[in-house]
Amino acid sequence: MSHPFSGITILDLTQIYNGPYATFLLGQAGADVIKVEPLDGEHLRKRQGASGAAMPFAMLNANKRTMTLNLKTPQGRDLLLRLVEQADVLVENFAPGVMERLDLGETVLREANPRLIYAAGSGYGKTGPYRDFPAMDLTVQAMTGVIDTTGYPDMPPVKAGPAIADFLAGIHLFGAIAAALFARERTGKGCSVEVSMMESVYPTLASSLGLFYGSGGGAAMRTGNRHTGMSLCPYNVYPTSDGYIAIITNDDRHWLSLTEALGCPELAADPRFCTVEDRCARMDEVDALVAEQTRGYTKDELFGRLIGKRVPCAPVRTLTEVVNDPHLHARGSLRWIDHPEYGHIVVPSSPLRFSGEESVPYKPSSALGEDTDAILSGRLSLSDVEIGQLRAKKVI
């Protein structure tokens, strides 16, 4: 079976979430991903003593072979360059300047392989006044306005729960690599691509920016569970007898369907609530009236009634419910596996589906350095004696 990136070799020097998600997507699309780690493992692997930290590593490093390599030694650097000669892509998400300090900057890599795609992810990019600022998901959420626009106007700002900056950047990095490989097919030349977390996050502020410019900068930017642009109503999370349900009405048709499903024809007939503009002008009142009705139903009851009327909605579910979601398991997006290191766990596959092709067989994340000997012997033709000498010198 041929997959989109079958025959493509990726050298993966990435760590934590950002870069590893990009290379996970490449591996799930058929690429041979060789994860190159320091002798003591990348940062996320080393977090595994903390509660639950093993799960993210297992999620993001499936379908990769892993080797250890001490890039701070001359021999380790030379071995990487020999691997670069045979590779299609090298991906890293170190802080800007680290690769140059290792004498593995773009010029050196390009000399080893002119067709190489060199892909770099970072917090703020390789240029600009923020270039050298430490960047993690939390700090980038703060710098991009995500934290300032999350929460309620009368409460302190809060971060978004998911690691949105890391994963948005990882998705963009995957897209940049795919585009660069496509360009190489046309030109025969390699190129370099970079993706910053900050720039990846900015487009997600679209609704907040609409409110900002529409109000001349005067509106409160934290809108709770209401529409971020404050331009739709009802749009909120409403109580039920056993939890909460999210309801969105994008237009007047949805509003009429909602009132019908809730058995409230008087709301549909009320001239105060006829249009989206009318309802947005009376958000507190509309939300209170809707909540009064939703409290009389369970989540499942109300979900069934609203979906039956084509009202956009969804029950607010727990992570336990999501991990065991029958839809995701039926599609193969989630699966239970017996991981050789972490036991019985649920892991995701790639969200990318390619028509007419079966998914790449799932390979759990490897133990630290598990494939080092096989990679060095298979790709660089090193003997067992040579590999043993490298290990004795702490090069691998």
C-alpha positions in Angstrom: 0.0 0.0 0.0 1.4 3.4 -1.0 0.7 6.3 1.4 1.2 10.0 0.7 4.7 10.1 2.2 5.8 6.6 1.6 9.6 6.6 0.8 10.1 9.9 2.6 12.7 9.9 5.4 12.3 12.4 8.3 15.0 13.2 10.8 13.0 14.3 13.9 15.0 16.3 16.4 11.8 17.8 18.0 10.6 17.8 21.5 7.5 18.3 23.8 4.3 18.8 21.7 4.9 21.3 18.8 7.3 19.5 16.6 6.5 15.9 17.6 2.9 16.4 16.5 4.0 17.6 13.0 6.3 14.5 12.7 3.5 12.2 14.1 1.3 13.4 11.2 4.1 12.7 8.7 4.6 9.2 10.2 0.9 8.5 10.1 0.9 9.4 6.4 3.6 6.9 5.7 6.9 8.6 6.2 9.9 6.8 7.9 10.4 9.1 10.9 13.6 8.7 12.8 13.4 10.4 16.2 16.8 11.5 17.3 17.0 12.1 21.0 19.8 13.1 23.5 21.2 10.2 25.5 18.8 10.9 28.4 15.8 11.4 26.1 13.8 14.4 25.0 12.1 16.7 27.6 8.7 15.1 27.3 10.0 11.6 27.8 11.9 12.8 30.9 8.6 14.2 32.4 7.2 10.7 32.7 7.8 10.6 36.4 4.9 13.1 36.8 1.4 11.8 36.9 0.0 11.2 33.4 3.0 12.5 31.6 3.6 9.2 29.8 0.4 9.5 27.8 1.3 12.6 25.8 4.6 11.0 24.8 2.9 7.8 23.7 0.3 9.8 21.7 2.8 12.0 19.8 5.6 9.5 19.1 3.8 6.5 17.5 5.0 5.3 14.2 8.5 6.6 14.7 11.8 4.8 15.1 14.0 6.2 17.9 17.7 6.5 18.3 20.0 8.4 20.7 22.8 10.7 19.5 25.0 13.1 21.4 25.1 16.0 19.0 27.5 17.9 21.3 30.3 15.5 20.3 32.1 15.7 16.9 31.2 12.1 16.2 27.6 12.6 17.0 27.4 15.6 14.7 29.1 13.7 11.9 26.7 10.8 12.3 23.8 13.1 12.0 25.2 14.7 8.8 25.6 11.2 7.3 22.0 10.6 8.1 21.1 14.0 6.6 22.7 12.9 3.3 20.0 10.2 3.0 17.1 12.1 4.4 14.4 14.2 2.8 13.4 16.4 5.8 15.1 17.5 9.0 12.7 18.9 11.6 13.7 20.7 14.8 12.0 23.0 17.3 15.0 24.1 19.4 15.3 27.7 20.4 16.6 29.9 17.6 20.4 29.6 17.4 20.8 26.2 19.0 21.4 24.4 15.7 24.1 27.0 14.8 25.8 26.5 18.1 25.9 22.8 17.3 27.5 23.6 14.0 24.4 22.1 12.3 22.9 25.3 10.9 21.1 25.6 7.6 24.3 26.1 5.5 26.0 23.0 7.0 22.9 20.9 6.4 22.4 22.2 2.9 26.1 21.3 2.1 25.4 17.7 3.2 22.2 17.5 1.2 21.1 20.2 -1.2 17.7 18.5 -1.6 17.0 18.6 2.1 13.9 20.3 3.5 15.0 22.0 6.7 11.9 22.7 8.9 12.1 24.7 12.1 9.4 25.5 14.7 9.9 28.1 17.4 7.9 30.3 19.7 8.3 33.6 17.9 10.4 32.9 14.8 14.0 33.2 13.9 13.9 37.0 13.5 12.3 39.9 15.3 12.6 41.4 18.7 11.0 38.4 20.5 13.3 35.9 18.8 15.1 34.8 22.0 12.2 34.9 24.4 11.6 31.5 26.1 8.4 30.1 24.5 6.0 27.5 25.9 2.3 27.1 25.2 1.4 29.2 28.3 3.7 32.1 27.4 2.6 32.2 23.8 -1.1 32.1 24.9 -0.3 35.1 27.0 1.6 37.0 24.3 -1.1 36.4 21.7 -4.1 37.6 23.7 -5.6 34.2 24.1 -5.4 34.5 27.9 -6.7 38.0 27.9 -9.8 37.0 25.8 -10.6 33.8 27.8 -12.8 33.8 30.9 -15.4 36.2 32.2 -15.2 40.0 32.1 -15.4 40.4 35.9 -12.9 37.7 36.7 -9.1 37.3 36.1 -8.1 36.0 32.6 -7.4 32.3 32.3 -5.5 30.2 29.8 -7.3 28.0 27.2 -7.4 24.5 28.6 -5.9 22.6 25.6 -2.3 23.3 24.5 -3.6 25.3 21.5 -0.4 27.2 20.7 1.7 24.0 20.6 -0.7 22.0 18.4 -1.6 24.9 16.1 2.1 25.4 15.4 2.5 21.7 14.9 -0.2 21.5 12.3 1.2 24.5 10.5 4.7 22.9 10.5 3.3 19.8 9.0 1.6 21.9 6.3 4.8 23.8 5.6 6.8 20.5 5.2 4.1 19.1 2.9 4.2 22.2 0.8 8.0 22.2 0.7 8.1 18.6 -0.5 5.5 19.4 -3.2 7.7 22.3 -4.3 10.8 20.1 -4.5 8.9 17.7 -6.8 8.5 20.6 -9.2 11.9 22.2 -8.8 14.2 19.5 -7.6 15.5 21.9 -5.0 15.3 21.7 -1.2 14.3 24.7 0.9 13.9 25.8 4.4 10.6 26.5 6.2 9.9 27.9 9.6 6.7 28.3 11.7 6.3 30.3 14.8 3.7 29.5 17.5 2.7 33.2 17.9 1.9 33.6 14.2 0.0 30.3 14.1 -2.3 31.4 16.9 -3.1 34.9 15.7 -5.8 33.9 13.1 -7.8 32.2 15.8 -8.5 35.6 17.3 -10.8 36.4 14.4 -14.0 36.8 16.4 -12.2 38.7 19.2 -10.7 41.0 16.6 -14.2 41.6 15.2 -15.4 42.7 18.6 -12.3 44.8 19.2 -12.6 46.7 15.9 -16.3 46.9 16.0 -16.3 48.5 19.4 -13.4 50.8 18.7 -11.5 48.8 21.3 -14.0 49.6 24.0 -15.7 46.3 24.6 -14.7 43.8 27.3 -12.7 41.1 25.5 -13.5 38.3 27.9 -17.0 37.0 27.0 -17.2 33.8 29.0 -19.1 31.1 27.0 -20.8 33.7 24.8 -19.8 34.3 21.2 -16.3 35.8 21.2 -17.5 38.6 18.9 -20.8 39.1 20.9 -22.6 38.9 17.5 -24.8 35.8 18.0 -27.4 35.0 20.6 -28.4 32.5 22.0 -24.8 31.3 22.0 -23.8 29.9 25.4 -23.5 26.9 27.7 -26.8 26.3 29.4 -27.7 24.2 32.5 -29.6 20.9 32.4 -30.8 18.7 35.2 -27.6 16.6 35.0 -25.0 18.9 33.5 -24.7 21.4 30.7 -25.3 21.7 27.0 -23.8 24.1 24.5 -26.3 25.8 22.1 -25.5 28.0 19.1 -28.0 29.8 17.0 -26.3 31.2 13.9 -29.4 32.8 12.4 -33.2 33.5 13.0 -34.1 30.1 11.6 -32.1 28.4 14.3 -33.8 30.6 16.9 -37.2 29.6 15.7 -36.2 25.9 15.8 -34.9 26.3 19.3 -38.1 27.8 20.6 -40.1 25.1 18.9 -37.9 22.3 20.4 -38.2 23.9 23.9 -42.0 24.3 23.5 -41.8 28.1 23.8 -43.8 29.6 21.0 -44.2 32.8 23.0 -40.5 33.5 22.7 -40.7 33.1 18.9 -43.6 35.5 18.8 -42.0 38.1 21.1 -41.0 41.2 19.0 -38.1 41.9 21.4 -36.3 38.8 20.1 -37.2 38.7 16.4 -33.7 39.2 14.9 -30.2 38.3 15.8 -29.6 42.0 16.5 -32.5 42.2 18.8 -31.4 39.1 20.8 -27.8 40.4 21.0 -29.1 43.6 22.5 -30.8 41.6 25.2 -28.3 38.8 25.8 -28.8 38.6 29.6 -32.6 38.3 29.2 -32.4 35.8 26.4 -29.9 33.6 28.2 -32.0 33.6 31.4 -35.1 32.6 29.5 -33.4 29.8 27.6 -31.7 28.5 30.8 -35.1 28.4 32.5 -36.3 26.0 29.9 -33.1 23.8 29.6 -33.0 23.0 33.3 -36.1 20.8 32.9 -34.3 18.3 30.7 -31.3 15.9 31.0 -28.4 16.5 28.7 -29.4 13.5 26.5 -33.1 14.4 26.4 -32.4 18.0 25.3 -29.7 17.0 22.9 -32.2 14.6 21.2 -34.9 17.3 21.0 -32.6 20.0 19.6 -30.8 17.8 17.1 -34.2 16.7 15.9 -34.9 20.3 15.0 -31.5 20.8 13.5 -30.4 23.2 16.2 -26.5 23.3 16.6 -25.8 22.0 20.0 -23.7 19.4 22.0 -23.7 18.1 25.5 -20.7 19.3 27.6 -19.0 16.0 28.1 -16.3 14.8 30.5 -12.9 13.5 29.4 -14.0 10.1 30.4 -16.9 10.3 27.9 -14.6 11.6 25.2 -11.9 9.0 25.7 -14.6 6.3 25.3 -16.5 8.1 22.6 -18.2 5.5 20.3 -18.0 7.7 17.2 -14.3 8.2 17.5 -13.7 4.6 18.2 -15.9 3.5 15.3 -14.0 5.6 12.9 -10.6 4.3 14.2 -9.6 7.8 15.4 -9.2 6.4 18.9 -8.2 2.9 19.8 -7.2 0.9 22.9 -3.8 -0.6 22.8 -1.5 -2.5 25.2 1.6 -0.3 25.2 4.8 -2.1 26.0 5.8 0.6 28.5 2.6 2.3 29.6 0.0 -0.5 29.6 -3.6 -0.4 28.4 -4.2 3.1 27.1 -6.3 5.0 24.5 -4.3 6.5 21.6 -5.3 8.7 18.7 -4.5 8.2 15.0 -4.1 11.0 12.5 -7.2 13.2 11.7 -6.0 13.2 8.1 -7.9 10.6 5.9 -6.8 9.8 2.3 -9.4 8.3 0.0 -8.8 4.8 -1.1 -6.0 4.1 1.4 -6.0 2.2 4.6 -4.4 3.8 7.6 -0.8 3.1 8.3 -0.5 0.2 10.7 -0.1 1.7 14.2 3.2 1.2 15.9 3.4 2.3 19.6 6.1 4.8 20.6 9.5 3.2 21.1 11.6 2.9 24.2 14.5 5.4 24.4 17.2 4.4 21.8 15.3 1.2 20.9 16.2 1.5 17.2 19.7 3.0 17.5 21.6 -0.1 16.4 19.3 -0.9 13.6 19.4 2.6 12.2 23.2 2.9 12.3 23.7 -0.6 10.8 21.0 -0.4 8.3 21.4 3.2 7.0 25.1 3.9 7.7 26.4 0.3 7.5 28.2 0.5 10.8 29.4 -2.8 12.3 28.5 -4.1 15.8 32.0 -3.3 16.9 31.8 0.3 15.6 28.4 0.7 17.3 29.8 -0.7 20.5 32.7 1.8 20.4 30.3 4.7 19.9 28.2 3.6 22.9 31.4 3.3 25.1 32.3 6.9 24.1 28.7 8.1 25.0 28.1 9.2 21.4 25.0 7.1 21.3 
